Amino acid sequence: MVKIQQIKLPVSHTKEDLENKIKKLLKISSGDLLSWTIRRQSLDARKKPELFFVYTVEAEVKKEKQVLKKVNNKNIMSTTPVRFSYLKTNTEVSQRPVIVGSGPAGLFCAYYLVQAGLKPLIIERGEDVENRLKTVEKFWETGELKKESNVQFGEGGAGTFSDGKLNTLVKDTKGRNQEVLKIFVKFGAPEEILYQQKPHLGTDMLIGIVKNMRNYIKNAGGEFCFSSKMTDIQIENGKVSAITVNDTEKVKTDCLVLAIGHSARDTFTLLKDKNLPMEAKAFAVGLRAEHPQTLINLYQYGQESSPYLGAASYKLTHKCKNNRGVYSFCMCPGGFVVNASSEEKRLAVNGMSYQNRGSANANSALIVTVTPEDFPGTDVLRGMDFQRRLEEKAYALGKGNIPLQLYGDFTENKTSEAFGSVLPCMKGKYTFANLRELLPEELNAALIEGIEAFEKIIPGFSRKDAVLSGIESRTSSPIRILRNEAFESAICGIYPCGEGAGYAGGITSAAMDGLKVGEAIMKKIINFC
């Protein structure tokens, strides 16, 4: 296989243009090019509004050694693609694995295990994704919260109601990243996600993919139990022996995957009571900001829209004078700010996009890192308590609705009275409030300094009528459930997994961690036997 890097073409190019460029670079005819596959596509906007795609391609050719010798190009080389593989065994296990949580980590762990020949049981406190969608939309319309099935809880996890980003910074030498993308394509995602620089799916597409994945796992012998919450864990002689579901049903297992998500606060309390080793960790809190999508497109593309490109995104960071870091997070081009609450009288927001990213606004969380030093004490759950206090404030400020404020009024510490030209794109009721009362003033100062710094990068970012809302508190888990190199807790048979356990940050990295834990379980089974 031949890899070709740095193939540059205008964004308006055709598939035929790319194939002709491949043949030209390799100095071969059509008959010598057997097949080719795009491995990466990125955007070059350095000469905007002239925009280019840059490709990395793998091609199968006749007489490969002769072709490579003839071209003598540093961007053309021989390559052996990394192929992900699954461990398999015909060994019967005495008790099937139980996976708690059906977000990306739980689903991909279950997928690995059925590929390996096991039949896992997946316990999910929320509803299946179809009914969950109805419940969430009703909440946005009426404010009636269902505590066990909402934006945070239910099949697909919190990522189901997000932008559906699939890029990750996780280093990957085993092919897990590409395998995750291939699995998404297998269950309904477009093939373009296999090579796009910043692939995304959107809430509407994720719902169908999650349903298809569940049906595949069920057909392979896995079992799903919805509206089923783990309420107790039985531990005997340092090993897990069973769990209790909904306070009544006992399920025996010697293999328990905790893919619980970082909003499962009652489960973290249970784990603390069971003396499962955990530690407090840093996370981030802040506000979500809305700007016109045309502003971001103009910054990235040099034009307010492009027929060849979707809504543009941004990524911003700033180091403040007080040494706080401010950065954008979970940026949603053409998206919506959503009420993402999961507890009574507490309110949190998140960002969400549909696959077409078609709303008028770009939104992103603008957040500040907080560490255990910001919520001192010895309780391992103190970060969780810090989040709750902020969410209680947000609920009170908005009287149960999303509290929002124009940026200009935020800087002047006064409640807004009317919108400017930026109108909110939101799922859930909202009301004006003074968000300066929400966060500690040190964090407010950091946010203002950060936004003013971002103005120097994206002109118009600090516009007075940009819409802020809060609280963005569920950025990552405030807790890490400790595990060893075999991905196992100190309590034998328990496998902390995914974002809630503190080992991922986003859909793809959580899915990759699910594959890792599935592999770890199989290694233990094979070695034991």
C-alpha positions as CSV (number, residue, x, y, z in Angstrom):
1,M,0.0,0.0,0.0
2,V,1.2,3.5,-0.9
3,K,0.5,6.5,1.3
4,I,0.4,9.9,-0.2
5,Q,0.4,13.0,2.0
6,Q,-0.3,16.7,1.3
7,I,-2.6,16.4,-1.7
8,K,-4.0,19.9,-2.0
9,L,-7.1,20.8,-4.0
10,P,-9.7,23.6,-4.0
11,V,-12.8,22.8,-1.8
12,S,-14.9,22.8,-5.0
13,H,-13.0,19.8,-6.4
14,T,-14.7,16.6,-7.6
15,K,-13.8,13.0,-6.9
16,E,-12.4,12.7,-10.4
17,D,-10.1,15.6,-9.7
18,L,-8.7,13.9,-6.6
19,E,-8.2,10.6,-8.5
20,N,-6.4,12.4,-11.3
21,K,-4.1,14.1,-8.8
22,I,-3.3,10.7,-7.3
23,K,-2.3,9.3,-10.7
24,K,-0.3,12.4,-11.5
25,L,1.7,12.3,-8.3
26,L,2.4,8.5,-8.7
27,K,3.1,8.9,-12.4
28,I,0.9,6.1,-13.3
29,S,-2.0,5.4,-15.7
30,S,-5.6,4.5,-14.7
31,G,-4.9,0.8,-15.3
32,D,-2.1,0.8,-12.7
33,L,-4.3,2.4,-9.9
34,L,-6.2,-0.5,-8.4
35,S,-7.9,1.3,-5.5
36,W,-7.6,4.3,-3.3
37,T,-9.0,5.4,0.1
38,I,-9.0,8.8,1.8
39,R,-7.4,8.5,5.2
40,R,-7.5,12.2,6.2
41,Q,-9.1,15.4,5.0
42,S,-8.2,18.8,6.5
43,L,-9.0,22.4,5.6
44,D,-6.3,24.9,4.6
45,A,-7.7,28.4,5.1
46,R,-4.4,30.3,5.2
47,K,-5.3,32.2,2.0
48,K,-9.0,32.8,2.8
49,P,-11.4,33.3,1.1
50,E,-9.5,30.8,-1.2
51,L,-10.0,27.5,0.6
52,F,-8.4,24.2,0.0
53,F,-8.8,20.6,1.2
54,V,-5.5,18.7,2.0
55,Y,-5.7,14.9,1.8
56,T,-3.8,11.9,3.0
57,V,-4.6,9.0,0.7
58,E,-3.7,5.3,0.7
59,A,-3.5,3.7,-2.8
60,E,-3.1,0.2,-4.0
61,V,-1.1,0.1,-7.2
62,K,0.6,-2.4,-9.6
63,K,4.3,-2.8,-9.2
64,E,4.5,-0.7,-5.9
65,K,8.3,-0.9,-5.5
66,Q,8.9,0.4,-9.0
67,V,6.3,3.2,-8.5
68,L,8.0,4.4,-5.3
69,K,11.4,4.3,-6.8
70,K,10.2,6.4,-9.8
71,V,8.4,9.1,-7.9
72,N,11.1,9.9,-5.3
73,N,8.8,12.2,-3.2
74,K,9.1,12.6,0.5
75,N,5.3,12.7,0.8
76,I,4.9,9.3,-0.9
77,M,5.8,6.2,0.9
78,S,5.0,2.6,1.5
79,T,2.7,1.9,4.5
80,T,1.1,-1.0,6.3
81,P,-2.3,0.0,7.7
82,V,-3.0,-0.7,11.4
83,R,-5.8,-3.3,11.7
84,F,-7.7,-3.5,15.0
85,S,-8.4,-7.1,16.1
86,Y,-10.6,-8.7,18.7
87,L,-9.6,-11.4,21.2
88,K,-11.9,-14.4,21.1
89,T,-12.5,-17.5,23.1
90,N,-14.7,-20.6,23.1
91,T,-14.4,-20.8,26.8
92,E,-17.7,-20.8,28.7
93,V,-17.9,-18.2,31.5
94,S,-19.8,-19.1,34.7
95,Q,-21.4,-15.6,35.0
96,R,-21.9,-13.1,32.2
97,P,-20.4,-9.6,32.4
98,V,-22.7,-6.8,33.6
99,I,-22.2,-3.4,32.2
100,V,-23.7,-0.5,34.1
101,G,-24.5,2.4,31.7
102,S,-25.2,2.4,27.9
103,G,-23.3,5.5,26.9
104,P,-20.5,5.2,24.4
105,A,-18.2,3.4,26.9
106,G,-20.8,0.9,27.8
107,L,-22.1,0.3,24.3
108,F,-18.6,-0.2,22.8
109,C,-17.6,-2.4,25.6
110,A,-20.7,-4.5,25.0
111,Y,-19.9,-4.6,21.3
112,Y,-16.4,-5.8,22.0
113,L,-17.7,-8.6,24.3
114,V,-20.3,-9.9,21.8
115,Q,-17.6,-9.9,19.1
116,A,-15.5,-12.0,21.4
117,G,-18.3,-14.5,22.0
118,L,-19.7,-13.3,25.4
119,K,-23.3,-12.2,26.1
120,P,-23.2,-9.2,28.4
121,L,-26.1,-7.7,30.4
122,I,-26.4,-4.0,30.0
123,I,-28.1,-2.1,32.9
124,E,-29.4,1.4,32.1
125,R,-31.2,3.6,34.6
126,G,-32.8,5.7,31.8
127,E,-35.0,4.8,28.9
128,D,-34.2,3.4,25.5
129,V,-33.2,6.1,23.1
130,E,-36.6,6.4,21.3
131,N,-38.6,7.0,24.5
132,R,-35.8,9.0,26.0
133,L,-36.1,11.5,23.1
134,K,-39.8,12.0,23.8
135,T,-39.1,12.5,27.5
136,V,-36.3,15.1,26.9
137,E,-38.4,17.0,24.4
138,K,-41.3,17.1,26.9
139,F,-38.9,18.4,29.5
140,W,-37.8,21.2,27.2
141,E,-41.4,22.1,26.5
142,T,-42.8,21.9,30.0
143,G,-40.0,21.8,32.5
144,E,-41.2,18.5,33.9
145,L,-38.0,16.6,34.8
146,K,-37.7,12.9,34.8
147,K,-34.8,12.3,37.2
148,E,-33.8,8.9,35.8
149,S,-34.2,9.7,32.1
150,N,-33.1,13.0,30.7
151,V,-30.3,14.7,28.8
152,Q,-27.7,13.1,31.1
153,F,-29.3,9.6,31.7
154,G,-30.5,7.1,29.2
155,E,-29.4,5.0,26.2
156,G,-26.6,6.7,24.3
157,G,-25.4,8.7,27.3
158,A,-25.0,12.4,27.6
159,G,-23.3,12.6,24.2
160,T,-26.6,11.7,22.5
161,F,-27.8,15.3,23.1
162,S,-24.6,17.1,22.1
163,D,-22.9,18.1,18.9
164,G,-21.8,14.5,18.4
165,K,-18.1,15.3,17.9
166,L,-15.9,12.3,17.0
167,N,-12.4,13.9,17.1
168,T,-10.1,13.0,20.0
169,L,-6.6,13.8,21.2
170,V,-6.1,10.3,22.6
171,K,-2.9,8.8,21.3
172,D,-3.7,5.6,19.4
173,T,-1.3,3.0,18.1
174,K,-3.7,0.0,18.1
175,G,-6.3,1.3,15.6
176,R,-9.0,1.8,18.2
177,N,-9.9,5.3,17.0
178,Q,-10.4,4.1,13.4
179,E,-12.3,1.1,14.7
180,V,-14.7,3.3,16.6
181,L,-15.4,5.3,13.5
182,K,-15.9,2.1,11.4
183,I,-18.4,0.8,13.9
184,F,-20.3,4.1,13.7
185,V,-20.4,3.8,9.9
186,K,-21.5,0.2,10.3
187,F,-24.6,1.3,12.2
188,G,-25.6,4.3,10.0
189,A,-23.0,7.1,10.1
190,P,-21.8,8.6,6.8
191,E,-18.4,7.2,5.5
192,E,-17.0,10.7,5.5
193,I,-16.4,10.5,9.3
194,L,-13.6,8.0,8.6
195,Y,-11.4,10.8,7.2
196,Q,-12.7,14.2,8.2
197,Q,-10.5,16.3,10.4
198,K,-13.4,17.1,12.8
199,P,-16.1,14.6,12.2
200,H,-19.5,14.9,13.9
201,L,-22.8,13.2,13.8
202,G,-25.4,15.4,15.5
203,T,-28.2,14.4,17.9
204,D,-30.7,13.3,15.2
205,M,-28.2,10.9,13.6
206,L,-26.8,9.5,16.9
207,I,-30.3,8.4,18.0
208,G,-30.6,6.1,15.0
209,I,-27.1,4.8,15.3
210,V,-27.5,4.0,19.0
211,K,-30.7,2.1,18.3
212,N,-29.0,0.0,15.5
213,M,-26.1,-0.8,17.8
214,R,-28.4,-2.0,20.6
215,N,-30.3,-4.3,18.2
216,Y,-27.0,-5.8,16.9
217,I,-25.8,-6.5,20.4
218,K,-29.1,-8.0,21.3
219,N,-29.1,-10.2,18.2
220,A,-25.6,-11.4,19.2
221,G,-26.8,-12.5,22.7
222,G,-26.5,-9.3,24.7
223,E,-29.4,-8.2,26.9
224,F,-30.5,-4.6,27.8
225,C,-32.5,-3.7,30.8
226,F,-33.8,-0.1,30.8
227,S,-35.2,1.9,33.7
228,S,-32.9,-0.3,35.8
229,K,-30.6,1.4,38.2
230,M,-27.8,-0.3,40.1
231,T,-28.7,0.5,43.8
232,D,-26.2,-1.8,45.6
233,I,-23.0,-3.8,45.0
234,Q,-22.2,-7.0,46.9
235,I,-18.5,-7.6,47.6
236,E,-17.1,-10.8,49.2
237,N,-13.5,-11.3,50.0
238,G,-12.4,-8.3,48.0
239,K,-14.3,-9.4,44.9
240,V,-17.6,-8.3,43.3
241,S,-20.2,-11.1,43.6
242,A,-23.5,-9.4,42.7
243,I,-25.4,-6.2,42.2
244,T,-28.9,-5.1,43.2
245,V,-31.1,-3.5,40.6
246,N,-33.9,-1.0,41.6
247,D,-33.5,-2.1,45.3
248,T,-35.2,-5.4,44.6
249,E,-33.5,-7.7,42.0
250,K,-30.2,-9.4,42.7
251,V,-28.0,-10.1,39.7
252,K,-24.9,-12.3,40.3
253,T,-21.7,-11.4,38.4
254,D,-18.0,-11.6,38.9
255,C,-17.4,-9.0,36.1
256,L,-18.9,-5.5,36.6
257,V,-18.1,-2.7,34.2
258,L,-18.8,0.8,35.6
259,A,-19.6,2.9,32.6
260,I,-21.8,5.1,34.6
261,G,-21.2,8.6,33.2
262,H,-20.2,11.6,35.3
263,S,-23.7,12.7,36.3
264,A,-24.4,9.5,38.2
265,R,-23.9,11.2,41.5
266,D,-25.9,8.8,43.6
267,T,-23.8,5.9,42.2
268,F,-20.6,7.7,43.2
269,T,-22.0,8.0,46.7
270,L,-22.7,4.2,46.7
271,L,-19.1,3.5,45.5
272,K,-17.8,5.7,48.3
273,D,-19.9,3.8,50.8
274,K,-18.4,0.5,49.4
275,N,-14.9,1.8,49.9
276,L,-14.1,1.6,46.2
277,P,-10.8,3.5,45.7
278,M,-11.5,7.0,44.1
279,E,-9.9,10.4,44.0
280,A,-11.1,14.0,43.4
281,K,-9.9,15.4,40.1
282,A,-9.8,18.7,38.3
283,F,-12.6,19.7,36.0
284,A,-14.0,23.0,34.6
285,V,-17.0,25.3,35.0
286,G,-18.3,28.3,33.2
287,L,-20.9,29.8,30.9
288,R,-22.1,29.0,27.4
289,A,-21.8,31.8,24.8
290,E,-23.8,32.3,21.7
291,H,-22.6,34.3,18.6
292,P,-24.0,34.5,15.1
293,Q,-22.7,31.6,13.0
294,T,-21.9,34.0,10.2
295,L,-19.4,35.7,12.5
296,I,-17.5,32.4,13.0
297,N,-17.8,31.4,9.3
298,L,-16.3,34.8,8.3
299,Y,-13.4,34.3,10.7
300,Q,-12.6,30.7,9.5
301,Y,-13.5,30.9,5.8
302,G,-13.3,34.6,4.9
303,Q,-16.9,34.5,3.9
304,E,-20.2,34.2,5.8
305,S,-21.1,30.9,4.1
306,S,-19.7,28.4,1.7
307,P,-21.6,25.9,-0.5
308,Y,-18.8,23.4,0.0
309,L,-18.3,23.7,3.8
310,G,-20.6,23.4,6.8
311,A,-20.9,25.7,9.8
312,A,-17.4,26.6,11.0
313,S,-16.1,25.8,14.5
314,Y,-13.5,27.4,16.7
315,K,-11.1,26.5,19.5
316,L,-9.8,29.2,21.8
317,T,-7.6,29.2,24.9
318,H,-6.2,32.0,27.1
319,K,-3.9,32.0,30.2
320,C,-5.2,34.8,32.6
321,K,-3.1,37.1,34.8
322,N,-4.4,35.1,37.8
323,N,-3.0,32.0,36.2
324,R,-6.4,30.6,35.5
325,G,-6.9,29.0,32.1
326,V,-10.0,30.0,30.1
327,Y,-10.9,27.9,27.0
328,S,-13.7,27.0,24.7
329,F,-15.3,23.5,25.2
330,C,-17.9,21.4,23.3
331,M,-18.2,24.0,20.6
332,C,-21.5,23.6,18.7
333,P,-21.6,25.2,15.2
334,G,-25.1,25.9,14.1
335,G,-26.3,24.5,17.4
336,F,-28.6,25.0,20.4
337,V,-28.0,25.6,24.1
338,V,-30.0,23.0,26.0
339,N,-31.3,22.6,29.5
340,A,-29.3,19.5,30.6
341,S,-30.5,19.2,34.2
342,S,-30.8,15.8,35.9
343,E,-31.6,16.8,39.5
344,E,-34.6,18.6,41.0
345,K,-34.0,22.3,41.7
346,R,-30.6,22.2,40.1
347,L,-29.9,23.5,36.6
348,A,-27.1,22.8,34.1
349,V,-26.7,23.7,30.4
350,N,-25.0,22.0,27.5
351,G,-24.6,22.5,23.8
352,M,-26.3,20.4,21.1
353,S,-26.3,20.3,17.3
354,Y,-28.3,18.4,14.7
355,Q,-26.5,16.8,11.8
356,N,-27.0,19.7,9.5
357,R,-25.8,22.3,12.1
358,G,-28.5,24.6,10.7
359,S,-29.3,27.0,13.5
360,A,-28.4,30.7,13.3
361,N,-26.0,30.6,16.2
362,A,-22.7,29.1,17.1
363,N,-22.4,28.2,20.8
364,S,-19.6,27.0,23.0
365,A,-18.9,26.6,26.7
366,L,-16.3,29.1,27.9
367,I,-14.9,27.5,31.0
368,V,-12.3,27.9,33.7
369,T,-10.4,25.0,35.2
370,V,-11.0,24.3,38.9
371,T,-8.9,21.9,41.0
372,P,-9.5,20.2,44.3
373,E,-7.8,23.2,45.9
374,D,-10.8,25.3,44.8
375,F,-13.1,23.1,46.9
376,P,-10.9,22.1,49.8
377,G,-11.5,19.3,52.2
378,T,-10.9,15.6,52.4
379,D,-14.2,14.2,51.0
380,V,-13.6,12.5,47.7
381,L,-17.0,13.8,46.4
382,R,-16.3,17.4,47.3
383,G,-16.0,18.4,43.6
384,M,-19.5,16.9,43.0
385,D,-20.8,19.0,45.9
386,F,-19.2,22.1,44.3
387,Q,-21.0,21.4,41.0
388,R,-24.3,21.0,42.9
389,R,-24.0,24.3,44.7
390,L,-23.5,26.1,41.4
391,E,-26.4,24.3,39.8
392,E,-28.7,25.2,42.7
393,K,-27.7,28.9,42.2
394,A,-28.4,28.6,38.5
395,Y,-31.8,27.2,39.2
396,A,-32.6,29.9,41.7
397,L,-31.4,32.7,39.4
398,G,-33.5,31.5,36.5
399,K,-36.5,30.5,38.7
400,G,-36.2,27.0,37.1
401,N,-35.5,28.3,33.6
402,I,-32.1,28.8,31.9
403,P,-30.7,32.1,33.3
404,L,-29.1,34.2,30.5
405,Q,-27.5,37.6,30.1
406,L,-25.9,39.7,27.4
407,Y,-22.1,39.9,27.6
408,G,-22.1,43.7,27.9
409,D,-24.4,43.5,30.9
410,F,-22.3,40.7,32.4
411,T,-19.3,43.0,32.4
412,E,-21.4,45.8,34.0
413,N,-22.8,43.4,36.6
414,K,-26.5,44.1,35.8
415,T,-29.4,42.0,34.6
416,S,-30.2,42.3,30.9
417,E,-33.6,43.7,29.9
418,A,-33.7,43.0,26.1
419,F,-31.9,41.1,23.4
420,G,-29.7,42.8,20.8
421,S,-29.4,41.3,17.3
422,V,-28.3,37.9,18.7
423,L,-31.4,35.9,19.6
424,P,-30.9,32.7,21.7
425,C,-31.2,29.3,20.0
426,M,-32.2,27.2,23.0
427,K,-34.0,24.0,24.0
428,G,-35.8,24.8,27.2
429,K,-37.4,27.9,28.7
430,Y,-35.1,30.8,29.6
431,T,-35.2,34.1,31.5
432,F,-32.9,37.1,32.0
433,A,-30.7,37.1,35.2
434,N,-27.4,38.4,36.5
435,L,-25.0,35.6,35.9
436,R,-22.3,37.5,37.8
437,E,-24.0,36.2,41.0
438,L,-23.5,32.6,39.8
439,L,-19.7,32.0,39.8
440,P,-17.0,33.1,42.3
441,E,-15.8,36.6,41.2
442,E,-12.3,35.2,40.5
443,L,-13.8,33.0,37.8
444,N,-16.0,35.8,36.5
445,A,-12.8,38.0,36.1
446,A,-11.1,35.2,34.3
447,L,-14.0,34.8,31.9
448,I,-14.1,38.5,31.1
449,E,-10.3,38.6,30.5
450,G,-10.6,35.5,28.3
451,I,-13.4,36.8,26.2
452,E,-11.6,40.1,25.6
453,A,-8.5,38.1,24.6
454,F,-10.6,36.1,22.2
455,E,-11.8,39.3,20.6
456,K,-8.2,39.8,19.3
457,I,-8.5,36.4,17.5
458,I,-12.1,36.6,16.3
459,P,-13.2,40.2,15.8
460,G,-16.7,40.5,17.2
461,F,-16.4,37.8,19.8
462,S,-16.7,40.3,22.7
463,R,-19.8,42.0,21.2
464,K,-22.1,43.3,23.9
465,D,-25.1,41.4,22.6
466,A,-23.5,38.0,22.7
467,V,-25.7,35.7,24.8
468,L,-24.3,34.0,27.9
469,S,-26.1,31.3,29.8
470,G,-25.3,29.0,32.7
471,I,-24.3,27.0,34.4
472,E,-21.9,24.8,32.4
473,S,-20.9,22.4,35.1
474,R,-20.8,18.9,33.5
475,T,-17.6,19.3,31.5
476,S,-16.0,16.2,32.9
477,S,-16.1,13.9,35.9
478,P,-15.0,15.5,39.2
479,I,-14.0,12.0,40.3
480,R,-11.7,9.3,39.1
481,I,-12.4,5.7,40.0
482,L,-9.0,4.2,40.3
483,R,-7.9,1.2,38.2
484,N,-4.7,-0.7,37.6
485,E,-2.9,-1.5,34.4
486,A,-5.3,-4.3,33.8
487,F,-8.2,-1.7,33.9
488,E,-9.4,-3.3,37.1
489,S,-10.3,-1.7,40.5
490,A,-8.7,-2.8,43.7
491,I,-11.9,-4.7,44.2
492,C,-11.5,-7.6,41.9
493,G,-13.9,-7.9,39.0
494,I,-14.9,-4.2,38.9
495,Y,-13.8,-2.3,35.7
496,P,-14.1,1.5,35.9
497,C,-14.7,2.7,32.3
498,G,-15.2,5.8,30.3
499,E,-15.8,9.5,31.0
500,G,-17.7,9.1,34.3
501,A,-14.9,7.0,35.7
502,G,-12.4,9.7,34.7
503,Y,-10.7,8.0,31.8
504,A,-12.2,9.8,28.8
505,G,-13.4,13.1,27.5
506,G,-16.0,12.9,24.7
507,I,-17.8,10.3,22.6
508,T,-14.8,8.8,20.8
509,S,-12.4,8.5,23.7
510,A,-15.2,7.0,25.8
511,A,-15.9,4.5,23.1
512,M,-12.2,3.7,22.8
513,D,-12.0,3.1,26.5
514,G,-15.0,0.7,26.2
515,L,-13.0,-1.3,23.7
516,K,-9.9,-1.3,26.0
517,V,-12.0,-2.6,28.9
518,G,-13.6,-5.2,26.7
519,E,-10.2,-6.4,25.7
520,A,-9.0,-6.4,29.3
521,I,-11.9,-8.6,30.3
522,M,-11.1,-11.0,27.5
523,K,-7.4,-11.2,28.5
524,K,-8.3,-12.1,32.0
525,I,-10.7,-14.8,30.8
526,I,-8.1,-16.3,28.4
527,N,-5.3,-16.1,31.0
528,F,-7.4,-17.6,33.7
529,C,-8.4,-20.5,31.6
